[in-house]
Amino acid sequence: MEFLHDISAYLEAVLVSISANFWLALLFIFLVCIGEAVFIVGLLVPSLPILLLTGGIIAQGGLPFWPIFFAATLGAIIGDAISYFVGWWLKDRIRTVWPFKNHLGLIAQGELFFQRHGGKAIFIGRFITGVKATVPGVAGMMGMSYRYFTIINVISAFVWAAAHILPGMLLTAWLDSIGLSLELVIVVGAIVLTVAFLLVHYWKRIMLLLFIPLMGERGQALKAKWEAEAAAAKAANDAAVAVMLARSDAAAAAKAAKAAGHEKLS
């Protein structure tokens, strides 16, 4: 457990050093909230633990609430707007541009999510890991009205910022009263969630490696069944990607035909 305390102490020291300079803290939170919303790139930005810890620092009087809250909100609005314009600008070309071409499956999932929920996807998606990094860009790709997008973007950004900062503020005093730190809870929680994620998503692979060889014929039957399910899931995902690519190709062909028609007229 000592290494967990060391990690939590390090996180606390980093954030406290940043919070010692108000403008640096404001810029840091602003950039984190932009980064976590940028198309695909946001997958790499750990905004949740950073904002929870920031809420703890606010509760301890290290930072003022309102400037940090508005910096987080503005960053979230700008990040989603950047994603929207990336999708709007690239449209069908997005599948050929790095890093988007490496995440076609994720983009296809975002497209299906957007088609299912419409404008609500912008609000809901902001709170769902993975989806939040694709939905604003998909909205731009699919031609959603920017005015409508902006209304949902702004409203959801205020709710999102409050939902990430306030829990850190509320938990800090209670955790201090029972002898725990918010940093330690976040570190332990991150480890638990990571282990849980691996177990939920890869438990079949773990079983295949550790236990299936010991189960004889029944184990081989389970292995065959799981492999068939995995193949079916992959086929469904490939089909979704194929639909997205076909739509992109059709849009590109229509655009080229329209351009050719204008050239003939001129």
BATORDREN-971187 format. One record per residue: y, z, x of N, C-alpha, C in turn; residue in three letters. Coordinates in steps of 0.05 Angstrom, whole numbers, plus 32768, in hexadecimal, padded with zeros to 4 digits. Each point is the difference from the previous one (the first is absolute). Layout:
<nodes>
YZXYZXYZXala...
</nodes>
This chain:
<nodes>
7FE880008010801880007FF0801980008011met7FFD8007801A801880018011800E7FE58002glu7FF07FEB8002800D7FE58003800F7FF97FE7phe7FF880097FE8800F7FFB7FE8801B800D8001leu80018019800A8019800E800380127FF28014his7FF47FF58015800F7FF28015800D7FE67FF4asp7FF07FF27FF0800A7FE77FF4801780077FECile7FFC80147FEF801480077FED801A800A800Eser7FFC800F801680188009800F800F7FE9800Cala7FF17FEC800A800C7FE8800B80107FF17FEBtyr7FF47FFC7FE8800E7FF27FEA801A800F7FF9leu7FFD801A7FFE801880117FF980157FFD8015glu7FF88000801A80147FFF8015800F7FE58000ala7FF17FEA7FFA800C7FE57FFF80147FFF7FEAval7FF980097FE880127FFE7FE9801880138003leu7FFB8018800B80168013800480147FF48014val7FF67FF3801580127FF4801480107FEA7FF4ser7FF47FF07FEE800F7FEB7FF28014800C7FEDile7FF780157FF18012800C7FEC8018800E800Dser7FFE8007801A8016800D800E80197FED8001ala7FFB7FE67FFE80167FED7FFF80007FF47FE4asn801380077FF080007FF87FE37FFF7FE17FFDphe80117FF2801080017FE37FFC7FE67FF2800Atrp7FF4800C80157FE67FF580097FEB80047FEBleu800080187FF47FEC80067FEA80047FED7FE9ala801A7FFC7FF980067FEE7FE97FF67FE38006leu80057FF780187FF77FE580087FE27FFE8001leu7FF38015800B7FE3800180027FF37FFE7FE4phe800980107FED7FF57FFF7FE580057FE67FF3ile80187FF5800380077FE67FF57FEE7FEA800Aphe7FFB7FFF801A7FEF7FEC800C7FE380037FF8leu7FF680197FFF7FE580047FF77FFB7FF67FE4val801480057FEE7FFD7FF87FE480037FE27FFDcys800F7FF3801180017FE380007FE47FF58009ile7FF7800B80177FE87FF6800C7FE780027FEEgly7FFE80177FF17FE880047FF07FFF7FED7FE9glu80167FF37FF980017FEE7FE97FFE7FE38007ala80027FFA801A80017FE480097FE47FF37FFCval80007FE77FF77FE87FF17FFA7FEC80028017phe7FE8800B7FFA7FEA80038013800580148016ile80187FFD800D8007801280177FFF801D7FF7val800780057FE68001801C7FF57FE6800E8002gly7FEA7FF280037FE5800C80027FFF80138019leu80117FFB80147FFE800E8019801480188001leu801080037FEC8015801580017FF880197FF0val7FFD8017800D7FF680187FF2801780107FF3pro800B7FF47FEB8018800C7FF37FFA801A7FF2ser7FE880037FF47FFA80187FF18002801A8011leu7FF180028016800280198010801C8005800Bpro800E7FEA8007801B8003800B8013800B7FECile7FFF7FF67FE7801280097FEB7FF9801C7FF7leu7FE680077FFF7FF8801B7FF9800B80148014leu7FFD7FF9801A800A80128015801E80027FFFleu800D7FEA7FFA801D80007FFD800880137FE9thr7FF17FFF7FEA800580137FEA7FFE801D8009gly7FED800580127FFD801B800A801880098011gly800A7FED8010801880068010801880047FEFile80027FF17FEA801680047FED7FFF801C7FF4ile7FE780087FF87FFC801A7FF4800880178013ala7FFD7FFB801A800680158014801E7FFE8008gln800F7FEE7FF4801C7FFE800680077FEF8018gly7FEC7FF1800A80057FF08018800E7FE67FFAgly7FFE7FF67FE7800E7FE87FF8800A80037FE3leu80157FF27FF9800A80007FE47FEF7FEE7FEFpro7FFC80077FE77FEE7FF17FEE800C7FE57FF9phe80187FFF7FF4800A7FE87FF480037FE88013trp800C8004801880017FE980127FE57FF58007pro7FED801280067FE57FF780077FF37FF27FE8ile8003800B7FE87FF57FF47FE8800B7FE47FFCphe801A7FFD8002800C7FE67FFC7FF97FEC8016phe7FFD800A80197FF77FEE80157FE47FF67FFBala7FEE80127FF77FE57FF87FFA7FFF7FEC7FE8ala801080057FEC80017FEE7FE9800B7FE58008thr80167FFF800F800C7FE780087FEC7FF08012leu7FF3800E80127FEC7FF380117FEA7FF47FF0gly7FF6800E7FEC7FEB7FF67FEF80097FE77FF0ala801980007FF6800B7FEA7FF280027FE78012ile800B8004801780037FEA80137FE57FF58009ile7FED801280067FE67FF780097FF27FEF7FEBgly800180087FE77FF47FF07FEB800F7FE57FFCasp801B80018003800F7FE77FFE7FF97FED8016ala7FFC800A80197FF87FEF80167FE57FF37FFAile7FEE80107FF67FE57FF57FF980027FEA7FEAser801180067FEC80047FEC7FEB800A7FE5800Ctyr801480018011800B7FE8800B7FEE7FF28013phe7FEF800F800E7FEB7FF480117FED7FEF7FEFval7FF7800C7FEA7FEE7FF27FEE800E7FE87FF3gly801980047FF8800F7FEA7FF380057FE98013trp80058007801980077FEB80147FE77FF18009trp7FEA800E80067FE87FF3800A7FEF7FF37FEBleu7FFD800E7FE97FEF7FF67FEA7FE57FF6800Alys7FFB7FE67FFC7FE57FF580077FFB8000801Easp8015800280117FFC7FFF801D7FF7801B800Barg800080147FEF7FFB801B800A7FE48003800Cile7FED7FEF7FF77FE58002800A7FFC7FF4801Carg80167FF3800A7FFE7FF5801A8011800F8015thr800E80157FF78012800F80117FF5801B8008val8001800680197FF8801B800A801580147FF8trp7FF980197FF77FE5800B7FFF7FF37FFC7FE4pro800D7FF27FEE7FF77FFE7FE57FE57FF17FFEphe7FFC7FEC80127FE77FF07FFF7FE880118006lys80048018800C7FEA801280077FF980137FE9asn80107FFE7FEA7FFC80137FEA80007FF17FE5his7FF37FE97FFF7FFF7FF07FE87FF2800F7FE9leu7FEB800E80077FF280107FEB801280157FF4gly800F800E8010801280147FF680167FF47FEFleu800B7FE9800880147FF27FF17FF57FF77FE5ile7FE77FF680007FF37FF87FE77FFD80187FEDala7FF88017800B7FFE80187FEF801B80087FF5gln80157FFD8010801B80067FF680087FED7FEAgly7FF87FE7800380077FEC7FEC7FF280067FE5glu7FE6800780027FF180087FE8800C80187FF3leu800980148010800C80187FF6801A7FF97FF1phe80107FEE800C80197FF87FF47FFB7FF17FE6phe7FED7FEE80007FFA7FF17FE77FF780137FEAgln7FF2801580077FF580127FEC801680127FF4arg801380098011801380147FF7801D7FF57FFDhis80057FE8800A801B7FF57FFD80148010800Fgly801880037FF48016800F800D7FF8801D8006gly7FEF800C7FF07FF7801C80067FF38002801Blys7FF57FEA800A7FF28001801A801380098016ala801A7FF97FFE8013800880158003801E8000ile8001800C7FE98003801D7FFE7FE6800E8008phe7FEA7FF87FF37FE7800D80057FF77FFC801Dile80037FE7800A7FF67FFA801A800D800F8017gly8019800A7FFB800E800F80157FF180198008arg7FEF800A7FED7FF2801A80057FE37FFC8008phe7FF77FE780037FE47FFA80077FFE7FF5801Cile7FF2800E80117FFD7FF6801C7FF37FE58000thr800A7FEE80117FF57FE58002800F7FED7FEDgly7FFF80077FE6800E7FEF7FEC801E7FFF8005val800B80188008801D80018003800B7FEE8016lys7FEE7FF8801380087FEF80157FFE7FE27FF9ala7FF77FFA7FE87FFC7FE47FF9800E7FF87FE6thr800280127FED800A7FF97FE5801C7FF58000val8014800C800E801B7FF4800080007FE4800Bpro7FF17FFB80157FFF7FE5800B7FF27FED7FEDgly7FEC80097FF37FF27FEF7FEC80137FF97FE9val801180147FF880137FFB7FEB80137FE98008ala80088000801980117FEA800A7FF17FE68000gly7FE7800080097FF07FE880017FFC7FF37FE5met7FFE80127FEB7FFA7FF67FE680197FFB7FEFmet80178002800D80197FF87FF3800B80147FECgly7FFA801A8002800B80147FEE801F80008003met800E80037FEA801D80018000800980168013ser80127FFA8012800A80148013800F80167FF2tyr800F7FF97FEB800F80157FF17FEC80147FF4arg7FEB7FF67FF37FEC80127FF47FF280108015tyr7FF97FF380177FF3800E801680128016800Aphe80197FFB800380138014800C800280187FEEthr80017FFC7FE6800280177FED7FE880138004ile7FE87FF480017FE8801180037FFF800B801Dile80087FF1801380008009801C801280188004asn801880007FF58013801680037FF580197FF2val7FF77FFD7FE77FF780177FF17FE8800D800Eile7FEC7FEF80087FE8800B800C8006800C801Bser80147FF6800F8007800B801A800A801D7FFDala801080067FEC800A801B7FFC7FE880137FFAphe7FEE7FF77FEE7FE980117FF97FEE80038019val7FFB7FEB800F7FEF80018017800A80138015trp801A7FFF8006800C801180147FFE801E7FF8ala800580067FE67FFE801B7FF77FE3800A8001ala7FED7FEE7FF97FE4800880007FF58005801Bala800D7FF680157FF68004801B800F8017800Fhis801980057FF9800F8015800E7FFE801B7FF2ile800280017FE5800080197FF27FE680118004leu7FE87FF480007FE8801080058001800F801Bpro800A7FF380148003800D801A801380187FFFgly80157FFD7FF0801380167FFD7FF380177FF1met7FF27FFA7FEB7FF480147FEF7FE9800F800Dleu7FF07FF180107FE9800C800D800680118018leu80177FFB800D8006800D80198001801F7FFDthr801080097FED8003801D7FFC7FE6800D7FF9ala7FF07FF37FEE7FE7800C7FF87FEC80018017trp7FFF7FEB80107FED80008017800980158015leu801A800380048009801480137FF8801C7FF6asp800080047FE67FFA801B7FF57FE380078004ser7FEE7FEC80047FE4800680057FF77FFA801Dile80157FFC80107FFA7FFE801D7FF77FE58009gly80077FEB7FF17FF97FE48008801A7FF08004leu7FFD7FEB800F80177FEE80037FFA7FE57FF2ser80157FF37FF67FFE7FE77FF37FF47FEB8013leu80088001801A7FF57FED80137FE280038003glu7FF6801880017FE3800580037FF27FF57FE7leu800B80067FE97FF37FF77FE77FFF7FE17FFFval80157FF3800980017FE380007FEB7FF58013ile7FFE800C80187FED7FF680147FE380047FF6val7FFA80187FF67FE680047FF57FFA7FEE7FE8val80157FFD7FEF7FFC7FEF7FE87FFB7FE38008gly800E7FF780157FFC7FE480097FE47FFC800Bala7FF68015800E7FE47FFE800B7FEC80007FE9ile800480127FEC7FEE80017FE980017FE67FF0val80187FF67FFC80027FE77FF07FF37FE8800Fleu80038000801B7FF47FEB80107FE280017FFEthr7FF5801880027FE380037FFE7FF67FF97FE4val801080097FEC7FF87FF97FE480017FE27FFCala80157FF3800B80027FE37FFD7FE87FF2800Dphe7FF9800880187FE97FF4800D7FE680047FF1leu7FFD80197FF47FE880057FF17FFE7FF07FE6leu80177FFE7FF380017FF17FE67FFB7FE38004val800D7FF480157FFF7FE380047FE97FF78012his7FF5801280107FEC7FF780137FE680117FFFtyr7FFC800F7FE97FE980117FFF7FE67FF08001trp80017FE87FF57FE77FF080007FF97FF8801Dlys80157FF980107FFA7FF9801C7FF68018800Farg800C80187FFA7FF68018800D7FE380067FF9ile7FFA7FFC7FE67FE480047FF77FED7FEC800Emet800A7FE780037FEF7FEB800C7FFA8007801Eleu8014800C800D7FFD8006801C7FEF80198005leu800480157FEE7FF4801A80067FE680057FF0leu7FFF7FF87FE77FEA80097FEF7FED7FEA7FF6phe800A7FE87FFC7FEF7FEB7FF57FE77FFB8011ile80028000801B7FE87FFC80107FEA80157FFCpro800980187FF67FEC80157FFB7FF480007FE4leu800A7FEE7FEF7FF780007FE47FEB7FEB7FF9met7FF67FF280147FEB7FED7FFC80077FE97FEDgly7FED7FFA7FEE80047FE97FEE801780057FEDglu800380187FF6801680067FEE801B7FFB800Farg80018007801980187FFB800F80067FE38003gly7FEB7FF0800580047FE3800280097FF47FE6gln7FF6800A7FEA80097FF67FE5801D80067FFCala800880198007801D80077FFD80117FEF8012leu7FF77FFB8018800F7FEF801380047FE47FF4lys7FEA7FF47FF580027FE67FF4801480007FE9ala7FFF80147FEF801180027FE9801D80028008lys800680118014801C80048009800A7FE7800Etrp7FEF7FF2800F80097FE7800C80077FEB7FECglu7FF07FFF7FEA80067FED7FEA801B80077FF3ala8005801A7FFB801980097FF480187FF98012glu7FFC8004801B80157FFA801380067FE28000ala7FEB7FEF7FFE80047FE38000800F7FF87FE6ala7FF9800D7FEA800E7FF97FE7801D80088001ala80068017800B801C8009800280107FEE8012ala7FF37FF78016800E7FED801280057FE67FF3lys7FEC7FF77FF080047FE67FF2801780027FECala800280177FF2801680047FED801B8000800Eala8001800D801780198001800F80077FE4800Basn7FEC7FF2800A80057FE4800A800A7FEE7FE9asp7FF580057FE880087FF07FE9801E80057FF9ala8008801A8002801C80077FFB80127FF38014ala7FF88000801A800F7FF3801580027FE27FFBval7FE97FF47FF880007FE37FFB80137FF97FE9ala800180117FEB80137FFB7FEA801D8000800Bval800680138010801B8002800B80077FE88011met7FED7FF7801180047FE9801180037FE77FF0leu7FF07FFD7FEB80017FE87FEF801B7FFF7FF2ala800A80177FF7801A80017FF380167FF88013arg7FFD800A801980147FFA801580007FE28006ser7FE87FF480027FFD7FE48006800C7FEF7FE9asp7FFB80087FE8800B7FF27FE9801E80017FFFala800B80178007801D80038000800C7FEF8016ala7FF37FFF8018800A7FF080167FFF7FE27FF9ala7FEA7FF87FF27FFD7FE47FF880167FF87FECala800580127FED80147FFA7FEC801C7FFE800Cala800480128014801A8000800E80047FE6800Flys7FEA7FF7800E80017FE7801080047FE87FEDala7FF280007FE980037FEA7FED801D7FFF7FF5ala800B80177FFB801B80017FF580147FF58015lys7FFC8008801980117FF780167FFE7FE28003ala7FE77FF67FFE7FFC7FE38003800E7FF17FE9ala7FFF800B7FE8800D7FF47FE9801E7FFE8004gly800C8016800B801D8000800580087FEB8014his7FEE7FFD801580067FEC801580007FE37FF4glu7FED7FFB7FEE7FFE7FE67FF480197FFA7FEFlys800980157FF180177FFC7FEF80197FFB8010leu8002800D801880177FFD80107FFF7FE58010ser
</nodes>
